[in-house]
């Protein structure tokens, strides 16, 4: 199963909106005879890749055990059911880490295997498998993506100097790691303030990403101020989704002509309805939402309880006055503060990466 998890990790930035799944086939004598992971959307799932691998090696799979990190699918979607492929191939036993929460599967794959005489076990390395698919589990069970808010800051929590200067707070290792997290996201969210202030591209810039997907860019832009010449338009074939409160037909058409999808989602306060935005993104099959925004949007998401995880890159410097990571408070009692739980800490060059969670993974 550890080998299957390693396979699944290779699919994290490749398979969205499908879950990242790995599969390893093991013969009766304990030899690994096939392995694979889920491919890009529309491509083969992990089980099919493992069966193909065994076939390419000229090794028979009848009587083998399949270790797979998620229940084999049981429905005809973009690809045929994997549970049927395993049963038809003569697999004798399937060991799955997790049951698939997708209502189209939800135990049906395991039931099909058992009905076909295949022995089934579920639960091995479930925690590790869950970590690889927090977004998929969130979308299926909560109807919204897993929201990860990324910040690069100083020791005193500043993200920019008073004049807006912020390049570079962190070093190359931390910035490269940030692109890995962007790459695995189903979409990247920013606010119009960040676009107007920094003019970022917010794309994935990794050599190994060159031939892979660029996550759609989501912009919260209440008044449709998004400039026609903004740098974000320079990323080829990347979808841009704009959420607004405006009904200005000319402004909307201007963005549509630029290639954007525009949706008006106002709340009672005349701001973009953030819970509705997340529901809409889930409907567009976004599993993980990676947020890189300014203090205002960060604060709004945090105050609404919509952030599941903080991804903080902290540099060993003090910046004094400057921009905060989120506009919160002022509060008068410690009970009003937002408390997260540490998930991991890792040093990257001279910086540290901190992961803190408001939503525990085992709740999904």
C-alpha positions in Angstrom: 0.0 0.0 0.0 2.9 2.4 0.6 3.9 1.8 -3.0 0.3 2.5 -4.1 0.4 5.8 -2.1 3.6 6.7 -3.8 1.9 6.1 -7.1 -1.1 8.2 -6.0 1.2 11.1 -5.1 2.3 11.3 -8.7 -1.3 12.0 -9.7 -2.0 14.9 -7.3 -1.2 17.6 -9.8 -2.3 15.5 -12.8 -5.7 14.0 -12.1 -8.0 16.8 -11.0 -11.0 16.9 -10.9 -10.6 13.1 -10.5 -9.1 11.9 -7.2 -5.4 11.1 -7.0 -5.3 7.3 -6.9 -2.5 4.7 -7.0 -2.8 1.0 -7.6 -0.2 -1.8 -7.1 -0.8 -5.5 -8.2 1.0 -8.2 -6.1 1.2 -11.8 -7.1 0.6 -14.7 -4.7 4.4 -15.0 -4.1 4.6 -11.3 -3.0 6.1 -10.0 -6.2 4.9 -6.6 -7.5 3.7 -7.3 -11.0 2.1 -4.0 -12.0 1.7 -0.4 -10.8 0.0 2.8 -12.0 -1.7 6.0 -11.0 -4.7 7.9 -12.4 -4.0 10.0 -15.5 -5.3 13.3 -16.6 -9.0 13.7 -16.9 -10.4 11.4 -19.5 -7.4 9.1 -19.2 -7.1 5.7 -17.6 -7.6 5.3 -13.8 -5.0 3.8 -11.6 -6.3 0.2 -11.7 -6.3 0.2 -15.5 -2.7 1.6 -15.6 -1.6 -1.2 -13.2 -3.3 -3.9 -15.3 -1.6 -2.4 -18.4 1.8 -2.3 -16.7 1.5 -6.0 -15.8 0.5 -6.8 -19.4 3.4 -4.9 -20.7 5.7 -6.9 -18.5 4.1 -10.1 -19.7 3.0 -11.1 -16.2 -0.4 -12.8 -15.5 -2.6 -11.1 -12.9 -5.1 -13.9 -12.2 -5.1 -14.6 -8.5 -3.2 -11.4 -7.7 -4.0 -8.8 -5.0 -4.7 -5.2 -6.0 -3.7 -2.5 -3.4 -5.6 0.6 -4.3 -5.8 3.9 -2.4 -9.5 4.5 -3.2 -12.4 2.2 -3.9 -12.5 1.2 -7.6 -15.1 3.1 -9.4 -18.4 1.4 -10.3 -20.0 3.8 -12.9 -19.6 4.7 -16.5 -18.2 8.2 -16.4 -15.4 9.4 -18.7 -14.0 5.9 -18.4 -15.5 2.4 -17.8 -15.9 1.0 -14.3 -12.6 -0.2 -12.7 -14.3 -2.7 -10.5 -15.4 -4.6 -13.5 -11.9 -4.5 -15.1 -10.4 -5.9 -11.9 -13.0 -8.7 -11.6 -12.8 -9.6 -15.3 -9.0 -9.8 -15.0 -9.2 -12.4 -12.3 -8.0 -10.4 -9.4 -8.5 -12.5 -6.3 -8.4 -9.7 -3.6 -8.7 -6.0 -3.4 -7.3 -3.9 -0.5 -8.6 -0.3 -0.6 -7.6 2.5 1.7 -10.9 4.4 1.5 -14.4 4.0 0.3 -15.3 6.4 -2.4 -17.7 9.2 -1.2 -18.9 9.9 -4.7 -22.6 9.1 -4.7 -22.1 7.3 -8.0 -19.8 4.9 -6.3 -20.2 4.9 -2.5 -19.6 1.2 -1.9 -21.0 0.0 -5.2 -17.5 -0.8 -6.5 -16.7 -2.9 -3.4 -20.1 -4.6 -3.6 -19.5 -5.5 -7.3 -16.2 -7.0 -6.4 -17.6 -9.1 -3.6 -20.5 -10.3 -5.8 -17.9 -11.4 -8.3 -16.1 -13.5 -5.7 -13.3 -11.1 -5.0 -12.1 -10.7 -1.4 -12.3 -7.1 -0.2 -10.6 -5.2 2.7 -11.0 -1.5 3.4 -9.0 0.9 5.7 -5.4 0.2 5.2 -3.4 3.5 5.3 -6.6 5.4 5.3 -5.1 8.6 6.8 -2.4 8.8 4.2 -4.9 8.3 1.4 -7.2 10.9 2.8 -4.4 13.5 2.8 -3.9 13.1 -0.9 -7.6 13.7 -1.6 -8.8 16.3 0.9 -10.3 18.3 -1.9 -12.2 15.5 -3.6 -13.5 14.3 -0.2 -14.6 17.8 0.7 -16.4 18.4 -2.6 -18.2 15.1 -2.3 -19.1 15.3 1.3 -19.5 19.1 2.0 -20.4 20.3 -1.5 -17.5 22.8 -1.5 -13.7 22.7 -2.2 -11.1 22.3 0.5 -9.8 25.9 0.9 -6.1 26.4 1.4 -5.0 30.0 2.1 -1.3 30.7 1.2 0.7 33.5 2.7 4.4 34.5 2.6 5.3 36.7 5.6 7.9 37.9 7.9 8.4 36.8 11.5 6.1 39.7 12.6 3.4 38.6 10.2 3.9 41.2 7.5 3.2 40.4 3.8 4.4 43.8 2.4 6.0 47.1 3.4 3.8 50.2 3.7 4.8 51.1 0.1 3.6 47.7 -1.2 7.1 46.2 -1.7 7.1 42.5 -1.1 9.6 40.9 -3.5 11.0 38.8 -2.2 10.1 38.1 1.4 10.9 34.4 1.1 13.7 32.6 -0.8 13.7 30.5 -4.0 13.1 27.2 -2.2 9.9 28.5 -0.6 8.7 30.1 -3.8 9.3 26.9 -5.8 7.4 24.9 -3.1 4.5 27.4 -3.5 4.2 26.5 -7.1 3.9 22.8 -6.3 0.8 23.7 -4.1 -0.6 25.8 -6.9 -0.1 22.9 -9.3 -2.2 20.5 -7.3 -5.1 23.0 -6.9 -8.4 22.8 -8.8 -8.4 26.6 -9.0 -6.5 29.6 -7.7 -8.4 32.4 -6.1 -7.4 36.0 -5.8 -9.1 39.4 -5.3 -9.2 42.4 -7.5 -7.1 44.4 -5.0 -4.2 42.0 -5.5 -4.6 42.2 -9.3 -4.6 46.0 -9.3 -1.8 46.3 -6.8 0.6 43.5 -7.9 -0.5 42.6 -11.4 0.4 38.9 -10.9 0.1 36.1 -13.4 -0.7 33.5 -10.6 0.2 30.6 -12.9 2.2 27.5 -12.2 5.8 27.9 -13.3 7.5 24.5 -13.0 9.4 22.7 -15.7 7.5 19.5 -15.1 4.3 21.5 -15.4 4.9 22.7 -18.9 2.8 20.0 -20.6 0.2 19.8 -17.8 -2.8 21.7 -16.8 -2.8 25.3 -15.5 -5.5 25.6 -12.8 -8.3 28.0 -13.6 -7.8 31.5 -12.1 -10.8 32.8 -10.0 -11.0 36.6 -9.4 -13.4 38.1 -6.9 -14.1 41.5 -8.5 -17.3 43.2 -7.1 -17.2 46.2 -9.5 -15.6 44.6 -12.5 -12.4 46.5 -12.4 -10.3 43.8 -14.0 -8.0 45.5 -16.6 -7.9 44.3 -20.1 -4.1 44.3 -20.1 -3.6 42.6 -16.8 -0.8 40.1 -16.7 -3.1 37.2 -15.7 -4.5 37.2 -19.3 -1.0 36.2 -20.6 -1.3 32.5 -19.5 -2.3 30.5 -22.6 -5.5 28.4 -22.4 -6.1 29.0 -18.7 -9.7 29.6 -17.8 -10.4 32.8 -16.0 -13.6 32.9 -13.8 -14.8 36.3 -12.5 -17.3 36.6 -9.6 -18.9 39.9 -9.2 -21.9 41.8 -7.8 -22.2 44.0 -10.9 -24.9 43.7 -13.5 -23.2 46.1 -15.9 -23.8 44.4 -19.2 -21.1 46.2 -21.1 -18.4 45.5 -18.5 -19.5 41.8 -18.4 -19.4 41.5 -22.2 -15.9 43.1 -22.2 -14.6 40.4 -19.9 -16.5 37.6 -21.8 -14.9 38.9 -25.0 -11.5 38.6 -23.3 -12.3 34.9 -22.6 -13.6 35.1 -19.0 -16.6 33.4 -17.5 -18.5 36.0 -15.4 -21.0 35.1 -12.6 -22.9 37.6 -10.5 -23.2 36.4 -6.9 -24.1 39.3 -4.6 -24.9 38.8 -1.0 -27.1 41.0 1.2 -24.3 43.4 1.9 -23.5 44.0 -1.8 -20.3 41.9 -1.7 -19.5 38.7 -3.5 -21.2 35.8 -1.7 -18.3 33.7 -0.8 -20.2 30.6 0.3 -22.1 30.7 -3.0 -18.8 31.1 -4.8 -17.5 27.9 -3.2 -20.6 26.0 -4.0 -20.4 27.2 -7.6 -16.8 26.1 -7.8 -17.7 22.7 -6.5 -20.3 22.5 -9.3 -17.4 23.1 -11.7 -15.5 20.2 -10.1 -13.0 22.2 -8.2 -11.6 20.0 -5.4 -8.9 22.2 -3.8 -9.1 26.0 -3.9 -5.7 27.7 -3.5 -6.1 31.2 -2.2 -3.4 33.9 -2.9 -5.0 37.2 -2.1 -4.7 40.3 0.0 -5.6 41.0 3.6 -9.2 42.0 2.8 -10.3 38.8 0.9 -8.2 36.7 3.3 -10.0 38.2 6.2 -13.4 37.8 4.7 -12.8 34.1 4.0 -11.5 33.6 7.6 -14.3 35.5 9.2 -16.8 33.4 7.3 -15.2 30.2 8.5 -14.4 29.1 4.9 -10.7 28.5 5.3 -9.7 24.9 6.0 -6.0 25.2 6.0 -3.3 27.9 6.3 -0.2 27.5 4.1 2.3 30.0 5.6 5.9 30.6 4.4 7.7 32.5 7.1 11.0 34.2 6.5 13.5 35.1 9.3 13.2 38.8 9.1 11.3 41.6 10.8 9.5 44.2 8.6 7.9 46.5 11.1 4.9 48.3 9.8 3.2 47.0 6.7 0.4 44.8 5.3 -1.0 42.1 7.5 -1.9 38.6 6.3 -5.6 39.1 7.0 -7.9 41.9 8.0 -9.3 40.7 11.2 -10.7 42.2 14.4 -10.1 44.3 16.3 -11.2 41.8 18.9 -11.6 42.4 22.7 -11.4 38.9 24.0 -9.2 35.9 23.3 -12.4 33.8 22.7 -13.0 35.8 19.5 -9.7 34.7 17.9 -9.4 32.0 15.3 -7.4 29.0 16.6 -5.9 26.5 14.2 -4.1 23.2 14.9 -0.6 22.6 13.7 -0.4 20.0 11.0 3.3 20.2 9.8 6.4 22.4 9.9 9.3 22.1 7.4 12.4 24.2 6.7 12.9 25.3 3.1 16.2 27.0 2.7 16.3 29.9 5.2 12.5 29.9 5.5 9.9 27.6 7.1 6.7 26.2 5.8 3.9 26.0 8.3 0.6 24.1 7.7 -2.2 24.8 10.2 -5.7 23.5 10.0 -9.1 24.7 11.1 -10.8 21.7 9.7 -9.3 18.3 10.7 -8.7 15.9 7.8 -10.4 13.0 9.6 -13.7 14.9 9.6 -13.9 14.3 5.8 
